Amino acid sequence: MEEAIVNPLTGERIWIRTRGAETGGALMVWDLELAPGGHVPISHSHPEQEEAFHVVSGQMRFRVGWRRITAGPGESVVVPPGTVHHFSNHGTVPACVHVESRPALNMEEMLAVGAALARDQYAAGRKLPHLGELALFLTDFEREAQSAILPGVVRALCRPVAQLLRRRARHYREVAAAYTGGRSLTE
């Protein structure tokens, strides 16, 4: 089996099944295994993407807009573009979910870079990410995901902060380059 993208802070293990490049950017398909107690880091939205979750095993809890949904095997939850959502596994066994992201955009890179930064944060025992790396991440992947808890003015400030830090953020560039083949995420 291909190597998983692992996030120790959230309990996520992700396997990319269909890359965006294989579909002309129309679709990315991935499998998510979420550990008991695991959850997506924050409530967020995908400004341009629809995300469809198909539960294979276990139980998932979703918040989609103001709706709360519990989904089990054989059930699906579709999140329209721009809709704030959150998901978690409150069960006692891992939940396995088949996920489709339309269009693909740079979702694969976002998942991989986010997990790599989380692994570094976990290994260093930090409770919070480096703010500079967070600003770079939010700027690089603003088409893929936006935090529901950061007001627009804070997101707007991330861009100039990211521009100032980009040259000095060697660690972030190395992490991102490992998952993008060295190409710029902002191309």
Secondary structure, DSSP 8 states (H G I E B T S, - for coil): ----EEETTTTEEEEEEE-GGGGTTS-EEEEEEE-TT-B-SS-EE-TT-EEEEEEEES-EEEEETTEEEEE-TT-EEEE-TT--EEEE--SSS-EEEEEEEES-TTHHHHHHHHHHHHHHHHHHT-SS--HHHHHHHHHHTTTT-EESSS-HHHHHHHHHHHHHHHTT-HHHHHHHHHHHTT--TT-
